[in-house]
Amino acid sequence: MSRSVALGGDPAARHALLVAPSFPSFRLLDMGRGRKLEAYGDYIVDRPEEQAMGSPRLTRAEWEAADAVFDGDAEDKAGRWRLRTEPFESFPMRWNDLGFLGRFTAFRHMGVFPEQAAHWTWIEQRLKAIKGRRPRVLNLFAYTGVASLVAARAGADVTHVDASKKAIGWARENQVEAGLGDAPIRWIMDDAVKFVQREARRNSRYDMVLLDPPKFGRGPNGETWNLFDDLPAHLADCIACLSDDADSLILTAYAIRASFLALDDLARPLLEARGGHVQSGELAIPIADGRLLSTSLYTRWSRT
Ligand SMILES: C[S@@+](CC[C@H](N)C(=O)[O-])C[C@H]1O[C@@H](n2cnc3c(N)ncnc32)[C@H](O)[C@@H]1O
């Protein structure tokens, strides 16, 4: 269960820090001097982290025992892994008995964003509470699909959209790893913006929409995505794809120079027009010593 810390007075925790719980396959061990030390599955990983401005608490020897170190610092530039072990493609991870694969990718990512666990719990609880119909979930910029699998396991029909053929391939491998091979998931390689516009025109509606756009991206046909320019219209289109009795929407944004208040300012009026509750804030990952690492901004809406 994630911890939620209200960031200031009423009304009804409009803003909250969501602290994602660690899980056996993932722990943040330490951070400092622009790096973070994490445990993914059986591997200790040392990666750059701009937010880690303080001092590390573990010893140099503990950092040097890492199995994998990523060199290269810019978030959107490829870098290089130094692995102590033989290079390998992927390794098993689990969250709440859901299996998926961790990976050492060229852009320093690990094939999963563990802070999203704060949302996974919420997605699962909300979908299970929908009675009398099979919920439809749209997952945009969906990457390796852990949220798609969480939703499918909770009983939803899932539409998973990502521009990257590689990411869709990894997501399908995760489906097998999760033992959800027969789950109703549509895997769609498309530009999220175009896909949502088409769904709106086709009158295709969803109970839950998840969108996790990067700062910059490209659709499969070279369509450009720039969060600051494109999010306002895209979010409005996503909201148009919610059914009349839709349950929820989660917007997350990574590595952008903006406050969560900017997301809130954009999303709140659009979502509050539908009634229900809107909450915005940051996602954070805890270290056992009590410190927190902020990773991203979010706004989420629920009907109840
Ligand atoms: C930050 S990742 C999303 C992380 C994911 N939600 C998770 O929790 O695992 C961004 C993803 O957006 C995809 N992407 C970038 N531009 C896109 C576009 N125009 N349309 C669809 N997907 C896009 C990338 O291929 C990448 O997989």
PDBQT file of the ligand as one rigid body, heavy atoms in Angstrom, charges set to zero:
ROOT
HETATM    1  C1  LIG A 401       8.440   7.318 -19.835  1.00  0.00    +0.000 C 
HETATM    2  S1  LIG A 401       8.115   5.943 -20.878  1.00  0.00    +0.000 S 
HETATM    3  C2  LIG A 401       6.624   5.444 -20.136  1.00  0.00    +0.000 C 
HETATM    4  C3  LIG A 401       6.804   4.575 -18.905  1.00  0.00    +0.000 C 
HETATM    5  C4  LIG A 401       5.649   3.584 -18.648  1.00  0.00    +0.000 C 
HETATM    6  N1  LIG A 401       4.363   4.253 -18.483  1.00  0.00    +0.000 N 
HETATM    7  C5  LIG A 401       5.916   2.666 -17.439  1.00  0.00    +0.000 C 
HETATM    8  O1  LIG A 401       5.498   2.952 -16.317  1.00  0.00    +0.000 OA
HETATM    9  O2  LIG A 401       6.593   1.661 -17.627  1.00  0.00    +0.000 OA
HETATM   10  C6  LIG A 401       7.698   6.752 -22.395  1.00  0.00    +0.000 C 
HETATM   11  C7  LIG A 401       7.223   5.847 -23.536  1.00  0.00    +0.000 C 
HETATM   12  O3  LIG A 401       6.578   6.687 -24.497  1.00  0.00    +0.000 OA
HETATM   13  C8  LIG A 401       6.792   6.148 -25.794  1.00  0.00    +0.000 C 
HETATM   14  N2  LIG A 401       6.517   7.219 -26.766  1.00  0.00    +0.000 N 
HETATM   15  C9  LIG A 401       7.248   8.309 -27.045  1.00  0.00    +0.000 A 
HETATM   16  N3  LIG A 401       6.632   9.101 -27.983  1.00  0.00    +0.000 NA
HETATM   17  C10 LIG A 401       5.460   8.473 -28.277  1.00  0.00    +0.000 A 
HETATM   18  C11 LIG A 401       4.362   8.792 -29.138  1.00  0.00    +0.000 A 
HETATM   19  N4  LIG A 401       4.356   9.891 -29.878  1.00  0.00    +0.000 N 
HETATM   20  N5  LIG A 401       3.324   7.936 -29.162  1.00  0.00    +0.000 NA
HETATM   21  C12 LIG A 401       3.311   6.811 -28.422  1.00  0.00    +0.000 A 
HETATM   22  N6  LIG A 401       4.323   6.460 -27.577  1.00  0.00    +0.000 NA
HETATM   23  C13 LIG A 401       5.382   7.291 -27.510  1.00  0.00    +0.000 A 
HETATM   24  C14 LIG A 401       8.197   5.619 -25.758  1.00  0.00    +0.000 C 
HETATM   25  O4  LIG A 401       8.390   4.621 -26.771  1.00  0.00    +0.000 OA
HETATM   26  C15 LIG A 401       8.286   5.072 -24.323  1.00  0.00    +0.000 C 
HETATM   27  O5  LIG A 401       8.008   3.695 -24.296  1.00  0.00    +0.000 OA
ENDROOT
TORSDOF 0
